[in-house]
Amino acid sequence: MCVKDIVTVSDDQLRTQMQFFAERMKIVVEPAGCLAAAAVMHRVVAFSGARVGVMVSGGNVDMALFARSIAAAKAFSCVAWR
């Protein structure tokens, strides 16, 4: 199997996704651990009409950095929930 595509998300999208997991699901997820979810939630990758499963992992994040990231995410919203 070969790689067909590579997608990226912004730091703001990662912070927003971290905030989503913290506030809605009550879990701590490091930025790299929520990257795939951020790509789907912010519609970087289109999956119109499809069921999508995303692996979420990693709580290996400095809590001070986590708190700053969550605070910074307050100014942004996730487009997938509109």
Secondary structure, DSSP 8 states (H G I E B T S, - for coil): ----------HHHHHHHHHHHHHHS-----GGGGHHHHHHHTTSS--TT-----------S-HHHHHHHHHHHTT---GGG-
